[in-house]
Amino acid sequence: MKISYKWLREYVNTKVRPNLLAHWLTMAGHEVSSVKQKAGDFIFDIDVTPNRPDCLSHLGIAREISAITDKPFKAPRKKRLRTQGQKQDFRIIRDDENGCPFYTARVLRGVKVGPSPLWLVRRLNAVGLQSINNVVDITNFVLFETGQPLHVFDMDRLSGDEIIIRPAKIDEQLVTIDGTQRTLNPGVIVIGDRHKVYAIAGIIGGADSAISPSTKNVLLESACFDPVRIRRSSLALGLSTDSSYRFERGADSHNTIYASDRAACLMKDIAKAHVGAFFSSGKQASVRAKIILRVAYLNKILGTAIRPAQARQILVRLGYKAQGGCILEVSAPSYRQDTWREADLIEEVARIYGYERIAAVAPSIVITSPDDNTRDLAAKHDMAKDALMANGFNEVISYSLIGRDMIKDMPWDEDDCITVKNPQSKEQEIMRPSLIPGIIKTAAYNISRQLYDVRLFELSHAYVRAQNNYLEENRLAIALYLKPRIEKKTAPEDSFFRLKGVILCLMDTLGVKEFKFENTMSQLFDEHYCMAAISGSLILGCFGRLRGNIARAYGITGAVYAGEINFDQVCALAQPRRGYKPLPRFPYACRDISFAVSTSVEYQQIAALARRIGGPIVENIELLNEYRGKQIEQGYRGLAIRIVFRSREKTLTEEEINSADASIRTGIKASFGVILR
């Protein structure tokens, strides 16, 4: 982005040499890639980072220079605008409120379109723009001054007394001011009325409503558009403009009215416009909560001795409101959307204070040499957490000490738990025998705050007593909750199978080979929705739908699905390293089999028999669906499976596939008494 040195000095009276000022800006986080002399001026080419849209303007950079040099910042004075003429009826209709949170329009009448004054032409030339006419030049000047894009319409070319902001229709056409006919889609936000489109919001205007030498009345637009929508529209159209470049990085909604006022004042002075009525629709962004900055913590992080007054002064110079002494209460200005936590404020103080003033001190490094087992276990922990987070689960950390009330309705006897002799409180009387109580309590906390979808996991230690020994085991607990009204829209077992799928994904990630699920019974889980994860004769863990009385004891209504796995046992079986497997060379063929079978027969039994009968050409067996209803007699369920056949050595013939398919159908019918459908 090009910035004029002379233009900057209108807002901050600095006498620092341009090259030195460029260095200071770079050190403060605004890299100046070049400084070029042009017509008695110096032009900075600044690479503004995407999180700082406020610096895509001369006022934004001037504010930074004011903070760096400790010189006063002087924004243009806002003049009072008196409406001239009769106020007309005009409406702004935002059919796309998410795409346009805030929109303003101002009427300017009796405009005299003509050449711009020399000072305005020079300002625009300095940043690489050519003068068009005084009205358009003023909007470009305000854009580069304030960072707020503006647009002007020839009001007499609009067909009604309203402006509509809406998504474009499918294949809607618009000839833009560059003479190009563009085809739009519903993802693009447009500005128009009930009859036609006049502009692509936040990107470019249309030719039909453009300012011409005959224009007398102008409608001045200053708005705020959704950055994501503008970015996608710009990419889809293959069109990037000065306006879209700023909108897609996030415009300050509190700057819209100021920029409109500034442009109206200039049009009044330069184009002899009569300022008319002002209209707005929507809301500006709400004020954000205050941020606490601990000056002692700031100095600890930076290794400095910055005084509270000095830190406060730096923040105030940057436009923040700061109160307090050693602990500052800071309010970020509306144009600093990237500041929302204490670490951001520390960075602000550091860059203005000067990184070169922070002493270079070698950090204290404690070198440890973990053994292979420790490294292997840590790697498997990370893999498990990554797999769960990839499935949408959030990690929680709960207390190792819990109260007796947390296991009151659960299948753990107090006598079998490890108790604390001198507990700090009733909530810290025993060492947790399981992670289930803690994760259910955390789920209940979130549910009570009306969260619709709760997915949690905890990987930590549980403490059990085995005869006279005390054991510390790594456990993995998982909890899943859907709001009752969401759960009712799907089959009641959907969440149960979702949880089962997450555990299956976890085992696959860790490379646990010999592994299966079996129905089981537990005092924790509903008898109809309870399964054990088994490897050989070893029970790795259990999961299911939490019994209703236990859920109610935690204040939860609706179905909660949870489970716990002995992670030490899983790690002992895990073989996460995978070898290379070449892609198949020959095509596959599928056959679907639909049948009714007794509910006492498990799907795994059927799949195992099909694999055994089909032999090596059976590559995969997938359960497509299960049905229980009026069309299936009581005691039976309808299953549909898909069998994938493929040979590693050749292309299978139709006869080979049909023969294997027929053998499988005959086999499952004879073994399980299925009724083929």
C-alpha positions in Angstrom: 0.0 0.0 0.0 1.3 3.4 -1.0 1.5 6.2 1.7 2.5 9.8 1.0 5.0 11.4 3.5 3.6 14.9 2.9 0.0 13.6 3.3 1.0 12.0 6.6 2.4 15.2 8.0 -1.1 16.8 7.8 -2.1 14.4 10.7 1.1 14.1 12.7 3.7 16.9 12.6 6.9 14.8 12.5 10.2 16.0 11.2 11.8 12.6 11.2 13.6 11.9 7.9 11.6 9.6 5.6 14.2 6.8 5.6 14.5 6.8 9.4 10.7 6.9 9.8 10.4 3.9 7.4 12.8 2.0 9.6 10.8 2.8 12.8 7.6 1.7 11.1 9.2 -1.6 10.1 10.4 -2.2 13.6 6.9 -1.5 14.9 5.4 -4.2 12.7 4.6 -2.3 9.4 7.3 -3.4 7.0 8.2 -0.6 4.5 9.5 -2.4 1.4 10.6 0.8 -0.3 10.8 4.6 0.0 10.8 6.5 -3.4 11.0 10.2 -4.1 8.3 11.5 -6.3 7.5 15.1 -7.3 8.9 16.6 -4.1 7.3 13.9 -1.9 8.4 10.6 -0.5 6.2 7.5 -1.1 6.3 4.6 1.3 5.3 1.2 0.0 4.1 -0.6 3.2 3.2 -4.3 3.5 0.3 -4.1 5.9 -0.4 -7.4 7.7 -4.0 -8.9 7.2 -4.9 -8.4 10.9 -4.4 -4.6 10.6 -7.0 -3.2 8.2 -6.9 0.0 10.3 -3.5 0.7 8.8 -4.7 0.6 5.2 -5.1 4.4 5.4 -3.1 7.6 6.0 -4.9 8.2 9.3 -4.1 4.7 10.5 -0.4 5.0 9.7 -0.3 8.5 11.1 -1.7 7.1 14.4 1.1 4.6 14.5 3.7 7.3 13.8 2.1 9.4 16.6 2.6 6.5 19.0 6.2 5.8 17.9 7.4 9.4 17.9 5.2 10.6 20.8 3.9 13.5 18.6 0.2 14.6 18.7 -2.2 13.0 16.3 -4.5 15.4 14.5 -7.5 13.9 12.7 -9.4 16.2 10.3 -12.0 18.2 12.3 -15.5 17.1 11.8 -17.7 20.0 10.6 -21.4 20.3 11.4 -23.5 19.3 8.4 -26.8 21.1 8.1 -29.4 19.5 5.9 -30.6 21.7 3.1 -33.9 21.4 1.3 -36.9 19.2 2.2 -36.4 15.8 3.7 -37.6 13.2 1.3 -38.8 9.7 2.0 -36.1 7.1 1.3 -35.8 3.5 2.4 -32.8 1.2 2.9 -33.9 -2.5 2.7 -31.3 -5.0 3.9 -32.5 -8.4 2.6 -29.1 -9.8 3.4 -28.5 -8.6 6.9 -25.5 -11.0 7.5 -23.8 -9.8 4.4 -24.4 -6.1 5.2 -24.6 -5.4 9.0 -24.7 -1.6 8.6 -25.5 0.6 5.6 -25.8 4.4 5.3 -26.8 6.7 2.5 -26.6 10.4 2.1 -28.3 12.7 -0.4 -26.3 15.4 -2.1 -28.2 17.8 -4.5 -27.0 20.4 -6.9 -23.6 18.8 -7.4 -21.4 20.5 -10.0 -19.2 17.8 -11.5 -16.0 19.0 -12.9 -12.2 18.9 -12.5 -10.7 18.5 -9.0 -8.5 21.2 -7.4 -4.7 20.8 -7.8 -4.1 19.7 -4.2 -6.6 16.8 -4.5 -5.1 15.7 -7.9 -1.6 15.7 -6.3 -2.8 13.7 -3.3 -4.3 11.0 -5.6 -1.3 10.9 -8.0 1.0 10.4 -5.0 -0.7 7.0 -4.2 -1.0 6.0 -7.9 -4.5 7.1 -8.8 -5.5 9.3 -11.7 -8.0 12.1 -11.3 -11.5 11.3 -12.8 -13.8 14.1 -11.6 -14.2 16.0 -8.3 -17.0 13.7 -7.0 -15.2 10.4 -7.6 -11.9 11.9 -6.6 -13.3 12.9 -3.2 -14.5 9.3 -2.5 -11.0 8.0 -3.4 -9.4 10.6 -1.3 -11.5 9.7 1.8 -10.8 6.0 1.1 -7.0 6.5 1.3 -7.4 9.0 4.2 -9.8 7.0 6.5 -9.6 3.5 5.1 -13.4 3.4 4.6 -14.5 2.6 1.0 -17.3 4.8 -0.4 -19.5 4.7 -3.5 -21.5 7.3 -5.2 -24.6 6.8 -7.4 -26.2 9.2 -9.9 -29.4 9.5 -8.0 -31.4 10.5 -11.0 -30.6 7.2 -12.7 -32.1 5.2 -9.8 -35.6 4.2 -10.5 -37.2 4.5 -7.1 -37.0 5.9 -3.6 -35.2 2.9 -2.0 -32.0 1.0 -2.0 -32.1 -2.8 -1.6 -29.1 -4.8 -0.4 -29.6 -8.5 -1.4 -27.9 -11.6 -2.8 -27.6 -11.7 -6.5 -30.0 -13.8 -8.5 -28.7 -16.8 -10.5 -27.0 -15.6 -13.7 -27.9 -12.0 -13.0 -26.0 -9.6 -15.3 -24.3 -6.2 -14.5 -22.1 -4.0 -16.7 -19.6 -2.5 -14.3 -17.9 0.9 -14.5 -14.9 -0.7 -16.3 -17.2 -1.7 -19.2 -17.2 -5.4 -18.4 -20.4 -7.4 -18.4 -20.3 -9.7 -15.3 -22.4 -12.7 -14.5 -23.3 -12.9 -10.8 -24.4 -15.7 -8.5 -26.3 -15.8 -5.2 -23.1 -15.7 -3.2 -22.5 -12.1 -4.4 -24.1 -9.2 -2.5 -25.5 -6.5 -4.8 -26.9 -3.0 -4.4 -30.0 -2.2 -6.4 -33.7 -1.5 -6.3 -36.8 -3.5 -7.2 -36.0 -3.2 -10.9 -32.3 -3.6 -11.5 -28.8 -3.9 -10.0 -26.5 -0.8 -9.6 -23.4 -2.1 -7.9 -21.6 -5.2 -6.6 -21.4 -4.5 -2.9 -18.0 -3.7 -1.5 -16.3 -4.3 -4.9 -17.3 -2.2 -7.9 -20.2 0.0 -9.1 -22.3 -0.4 -12.2 -22.0 1.7 -15.4 -25.7 2.7 -15.4 -25.5 4.6 -12.2 -22.0 6.0 -12.5 -21.2 9.7 -12.1 -21.1 11.7 -15.3 -20.6 15.3 -16.3 -24.4 15.7 -16.3 -24.9 14.4 -12.8 -26.8 16.8 -10.6 -27.9 14.7 -7.6 -25.7 12.1 -5.8 -26.5 9.3 -3.4 -23.4 8.7 -1.2 -23.0 5.1 0.2 -20.9 4.3 3.3 -21.4 0.8 4.6 -20.0 -2.3 6.3 -20.0 -5.7 4.5 -19.1 -9.2 5.6 -15.4 -9.8 5.0 -15.8 -13.4 4.1 -18.5 -12.8 1.5 -16.5 -10.0 -0.1 -13.4 -12.2 -0.3 -15.3 -15.0 -1.9 -17.1 -12.7 -4.4 -13.8 -11.1 -5.3 -12.2 -14.4 -6.0 -15.3 -15.7 -7.9 -15.4 -12.6 -10.1 -11.6 -12.5 -10.5 -11.8 -8.8 -9.5 -9.8 -7.1 -6.8 -10.3 -3.4 -6.1 -9.2 -0.9 -3.5 -12.6 -1.3 -1.8 -12.7 -5.1 -1.8 -9.1 -5.2 -0.5 -10.2 -3.3 2.6 -13.6 -4.8 3.1 -12.3 -8.4 3.0 -9.9 -7.6 5.8 -12.7 -6.1 8.0 -14.0 -2.6 7.9 -14.7 -0.6 11.1 -18.4 -0.1 11.2 -17.8 2.9 13.5 -15.9 4.6 10.7 -18.8 4.6 8.2 -20.6 7.7 9.4 -17.3 9.7 9.9 -16.2 8.9 6.4 -19.6 9.9 5.0 -19.5 13.2 6.9 -15.9 13.8 5.7 -16.9 13.2 2.0 -20.0 15.3 2.3 -18.0 18.2 3.7 -15.6 18.0 0.8 -18.3 17.8 -1.8 -20.0 20.8 -0.3 -16.7 22.8 -0.5 -15.4 21.5 -3.8 -18.5 20.4 -5.8 -20.9 23.0 -4.3 -23.2 20.2 -3.2 -26.3 20.9 -1.0 -26.2 18.4 1.8 -29.5 16.5 2.0 -30.9 13.9 4.3 -28.9 11.0 5.9 -30.3 7.5 6.2 -29.0 4.4 7.9 -30.0 0.8 8.5 -28.6 -1.9 10.8 -26.3 -1.6 13.8 -22.7 -0.8 14.4 -20.5 -3.3 16.2 -21.1 -3.4 19.9 -18.4 -2.3 22.4 -16.2 -5.1 23.5 -15.4 -6.1 27.1 -12.4 -4.5 28.8 -9.1 -6.3 28.9 -6.9 -6.6 32.0 -3.2 -5.9 31.6 -0.9 -6.7 34.5 2.2 -4.6 34.1 4.2 -6.9 36.3 3.3 -9.8 34.0 4.1 -7.7 31.0 7.6 -7.0 32.4 8.1 -10.7 33.2 7.2 -11.7 29.7 9.3 -9.0 28.0 12.2 -8.9 30.5 11.8 -5.2 30.9 11.1 -2.6 33.6 8.4 -0.6 32.0 6.5 1.6 34.4 2.7 1.4 34.6 2.4 5.1 33.5 4.6 4.4 30.5 2.6 1.3 29.4 -0.7 3.3 29.8 0.7 6.2 27.8 1.7 3.9 24.9 -1.7 2.3 24.7 -3.5 5.7 24.9 -1.3 7.0 22.0 -2.5 4.0 20.0 -6.1 4.9 20.6 -6.9 2.6 23.5 -8.7 3.7 26.7 -6.6 2.7 29.7 -7.3 3.2 33.4 -5.5 2.0 36.6 -2.0 1.6 37.9 -0.2 -1.7 38.1 -3.3 -3.4 36.8 -4.7 -1.6 33.8 -8.3 -1.9 32.5 -8.0 -1.4 28.8 -10.8 -0.8 26.2 -9.7 -1.5 22.5 -10.9 1.0 19.9 -13.4 -0.2 17.3 -10.8 -0.3 14.6 -8.6 -2.7 16.5 -10.6 -5.9 15.9 -7.4 -8.0 16.4 -7.0 -7.0 20.1 -9.0 -9.1 22.5 -6.6 -10.6 25.2 -3.8 -9.6 27.5 -1.1 -11.1 25.2 -2.2 -8.7 22.4 -1.8 -5.7 24.7 1.7 -6.9 25.7 2.6 -7.1 22.0 1.3 -3.5 21.5 3.4 -2.1 24.3 6.5 -4.1 23.1 6.5 -2.9 19.5 6.0 0.7 20.4 8.5 0.6 23.3 10.9 -0.9 20.8 12.1 -4.4 20.4 15.7 -3.1 20.1 15.4 -1.8 23.7 14.6 -5.2 25.1 17.8 -6.9 26.3 18.8 -10.1 24.6 19.1 -12.7 27.3 19.7 -16.4 26.7 16.7 -18.4 28.0 17.1 -21.0 30.8 16.8 -24.4 29.2 16.5 -27.6 31.2 17.7 -30.5 29.2 16.1 -33.8 29.9 16.6 -37.1 28.2 13.5 -39.2 28.3 13.8 -42.9 27.7 12.3 -44.6 24.6 9.2 -45.7 26.5 8.4 -42.2 27.7 8.8 -40.8 24.2 6.6 -43.6 22.7 3.9 -43.0 25.3 3.9 -39.3 24.8 3.6 -39.8 21.0 0.6 -42.1 21.4 -1.0 -39.5 23.8 -0.6 -36.9 21.1 -2.0 -39.1 18.4 -5.0 -40.0 20.5 -5.7 -36.3 21.2 -5.3 -35.3 17.6 -7.7 -38.1 16.5 -10.4 -37.0 19.0 -10.0 -33.3 18.2 -10.3 -34.1 14.5 -13.7 -35.7 15.4 -14.9 -32.5 17.0 -14.1 -33.3 20.6 -12.7 -30.7 23.0 -10.2 -31.7 25.7 -11.0 -31.0 29.4 -8.9 -31.2 32.5 -10.7 -32.0 35.7 -9.6 -32.3 39.3 -7.9 -35.5 40.5 -9.6 -35.1 43.9 -13.4 -35.4 43.9 -16.2 -35.4 46.5 -18.1 -38.5 47.7 -21.3 -37.1 46.2 -19.8 -37.5 42.7 -19.8 -41.3 43.0 -22.9 -41.6 45.1 -25.0 -43.0 42.2 -22.1 -44.7 40.4 -20.8 -48.3 40.7 -17.8 -47.5 42.9 -17.9 -48.3 46.6 -16.3 -45.8 48.9 -14.4 -48.5 50.6 -12.6 -49.4 47.3 -11.6 -45.7 46.7 -8.4 -44.1 47.9 -9.4 -41.5 50.5 -7.5 -38.4 51.6 -6.7 -38.2 55.3 -6.9 -34.4 55.6 -9.0 -33.2 52.7 -9.1 -29.4 52.0 -12.9 -29.6 51.5 -15.8 -32.0 50.9 -15.1 -31.7 47.2 -11.6 -33.1 47.6 -12.1 -36.2 49.8 -11.1 -39.0 47.5 -8.8 -39.8 44.6 -10.9 -40.3 41.5 -11.4 -44.0 40.7 -12.5 -43.0 37.2 -12.5 -40.0 34.8 -16.3 -40.5 34.2 -17.5 -38.4 37.2 -15.4 -35.4 36.2 -16.2 -35.4 32.5 -20.0 -35.8 33.3 -19.8 -32.9 35.7 -18.1 -30.8 33.0 -20.7 -31.8 30.5 -23.5 -30.9 32.9 -21.8 -27.5 33.4 -21.9 -26.8 29.7 -25.4 -28.2 29.2 -26.7 -25.9 32.0 -25.5 -23.0 29.9 -27.6 -24.1 26.9 -24.9 -25.5 24.7 -26.6 -27.6 22.0 -23.7 -29.9 21.2 -21.2 -31.1 23.9 -18.3 -33.3 22.8 -15.6 -33.8 25.5 -12.7 -36.0 26.3 -10.1 -36.3 29.0 -6.8 -38.2 29.0 -5.4 -38.4 32.4 -4.9 -40.6 35.5 -7.3 -42.5 37.6 -6.4 -44.1 41.0 -7.6 -47.5 42.1 -7.0 -49.9 45.0 -6.3 -53.5 44.1 -6.1 -55.5 47.4 -3.2 -53.8 49.3 -1.8 -52.0 46.2 -2.5 -48.6 44.9 -2.5 -48.2 41.1 -2.3 -45.1 39.0 -3.6 -45.8 35.5 -3.9 -43.8 32.3 -7.5 -43.5 31.3 -9.4 -41.9 28.4 -12.9 -40.7 29.0 -15.3 -39.5 26.4 -18.7 -37.8 26.7 -21.2 -36.8 24.1 -24.5 -34.9 24.5 -27.0 -33.6 22.0 -29.9 -31.3 23.0 -33.1 -33.4 23.5 -35.0 -31.7 20.6 -32.0 -32.3 18.3 -31.7 -35.9 19.4 -35.4 -36.5 18.7 -35.0 -35.6 15.1 -32.8 -38.6 14.5 -32.9 -42.3 15.6 -32.2 -42.6 19.3 -29.2 -44.8 18.7 -27.4 -42.3 16.3 -25.4 -40.7 19.1 -24.5 -44.2 20.4 -23.1 -45.2 17.0 -21.4 -41.8 16.7 -19.5 -42.5 19.9 -18.7 -46.0 18.7 -17.3 -44.6 15.5 -15.1 -42.2 17.4 -13.6 -45.1 19.4 -13.1 -47.1 16.2 -11.3 -44.1 14.6 -9.1 -43.8 17.7 -8.2 -47.5 17.6 -7.4 -47.3 13.9 -5.2 -44.2 14.4 -3.2 -46.0 17.1 -3.0 -49.2 15.1 -4.8 -51.6 17.5 -5.2 -54.6 15.2 -7.1 -57.3 17.0 -10.1 -55.3 18.2 -13.9 -55.7 18.3 -17.1 -54.5 20.0 -19.4 -56.7 22.1 -22.7 -56.1 23.9 -22.2 -56.0 27.6 -23.9 -54.9 30.9 -22.8 -52.1 33.2 -24.2 -50.3 36.2 -23.3 -47.0 34.5 -25.0 -47.5 31.1 -28.4 -48.4 29.8 -28.7 -52.1 29.1 -29.9 -51.5 25.5 -27.0 -49.1 24.7 -23.9 -50.5 26.2 -20.8 -52.1 24.6 -17.4 -53.2 25.5 -14.2 -52.7 23.5 -12.3 -56.0 23.5 -9.0 -57.2 22.2 -8.6 -61.0 22.6 -9.7 -61.8 26.1 -8.8 -58.3 27.4 -11.6 -55.7 28.0 -10.1 -52.3 27.1 -13.1 -50.3 28.2 -16.9 -49.8 28.1 -19.2 -47.1 26.7 -22.9 -46.5 26.2 -25.8 -44.3 27.2 -25.6 -43.1 30.8 -28.4 -44.4 32.9 -31.2 -41.9 33.5 -30.9 -41.8 37.3 -27.2 -40.9 37.0 -27.8 -38.2 34.4 -30.5 -36.7 36.6 -28.2 -36.7 39.6 -26.0 -34.3 37.7 -29.0 -32.2 36.6 -29.0 -33.4 33.0 -32.1 -34.1 31.0 -31.8 -36.0 27.8 -29.4 -38.7 26.7 -25.7 -38.5 27.6 -23.3 -41.0 26.0 -20.0 -41.6 27.6 -17.2 -44.2 27.9 -13.9 -44.9 29.5 -10.9 -46.8 28.1 -7.8 -48.1 29.9 -5.3 -46.2 27.9 -2.3 -48.1 29.2 -3.7 -51.3 27.8 -4.5 -49.6 24.5 -0.9 -48.3 24.3 0.5 -51.8 24.9 -1.5 -53.1 21.9 -0.9 -50.0 19.7 1.3 -50.3 16.6 0.8 -46.9 14.9 3.6 -47.3 12.4 2.0 -48.3 9.0 3.8 -49.8 6.1 3.4 -48.9 2.4 0.5 -50.6 0.6 0.4 -50.3 -3.2 -2.8 -49.1 -4.8 -5.0 -51.8 -6.3 -4.2 -52.7 -9.9 -7.5 -54.3 -10.8 -11.1 -53.1 -10.7 -13.6 -54.0 -8.0 -17.3 -55.1 -8.1 -20.0 -54.7 -5.6 -23.0 -56.8 -4.6 -25.7 -55.8 -2.2 -27.6 -58.3 -0.1 -30.8 -57.4 1.8 -32.3 -59.9 4.3 -34.2 -60.2 7.5 -32.5 -61.9 10.4 -33.2 -62.7 14.1 -32.3 -59.9 16.5 -30.2 -62.4 18.5 -27.8 -62.7 15.5 -25.1 -60.0 15.5 -23.9 -58.3 12.4 -20.3 -59.3 13.1 -21.2 -63.0 12.9 -22.7 -62.5 9.5 -19.8 -60.4 8.2 -17.2 -63.0 9.5 -19.1 -65.9 7.8 -19.3 -63.9 4.5 -15.5 -63.2 4.6 -14.8 -66.9 5.3 -17.0 -68.1 2.4 -16.0 -65.5 -0.1 -12.3 -66.0 0.6 -9.5 -63.7 -0.5 -11.5 -61.9 -3.2 -13.8 -60.3 -0.5 -12.0 -56.9 0.0 -14.6 -55.3 2.2 -18.0 -55.7 3.8 -20.1 -52.7 4.7 -23.4 -52.4 6.7 -25.6 -50.1 4.6 -28.7 -49.9 6.9 -30.8 -51.5 9.5 -34.6 -51.5 9.6 -37.1 -52.5 12.3 -40.7 -51.8 11.6 -44.1 -53.0 10.4 -42.7 -54.8 7.3 -40.4 -57.0 9.4 -42.0 -59.5 11.8 -41.4 -59.2 15.5 -38.1 -60.6 16.7 -36.4 -59.8 13.4 -34.5 -56.9 11.9 -33.8 -56.0 8.3 -30.2 -55.6 7.2 -28.6 -54.5 4.0 -24.9 -55.2 3.4 -22.5 -54.4 0.5 -19.7 -56.8 -0.4 -16.8 -55.5 -2.4 -15.0 -58.1 -4.5 -11.5 -57.6 -5.9 -8.5 -59.8 -6.7 -4.9 -58.7 -6.3 -3.8 -60.9 -9.2 -6.3 -60.4 -12.0 -9.6 -58.9 -13.1 -12.5 -61.0 -11.7 -14.9 -62.5 -14.2 -18.7 -62.1 -13.9 -18.9 -65.9 -13.2 -16.4 -65.7 -10.3 -18.2 -62.8 -8.7 -21.7 -64.3 -9.1 -20.5 -67.6 -7.8 -19.0 -66.1 -4.7 -22.1 -64.0 -4.1 -24.4 -67.0 -4.4 -22.2 -69.0 -2.0 -22.4 -66.2 0.6 -26.1 -65.9 0.3 -26.6 -69.7 0.6 -24.2 -69.8 3.6 -25.8 -67.0 5.7 -29.2 -68.4 4.9 -28.3 -71.9 6.1 -26.2 -70.8 9.1 -28.5 -68.0 10.5 -31.9 -68.7 9.0 -32.0 -65.4 7.3 -34.8 -64.5 4.9 -33.4 -63.0 1.7 -35.4 -60.0 0.4 
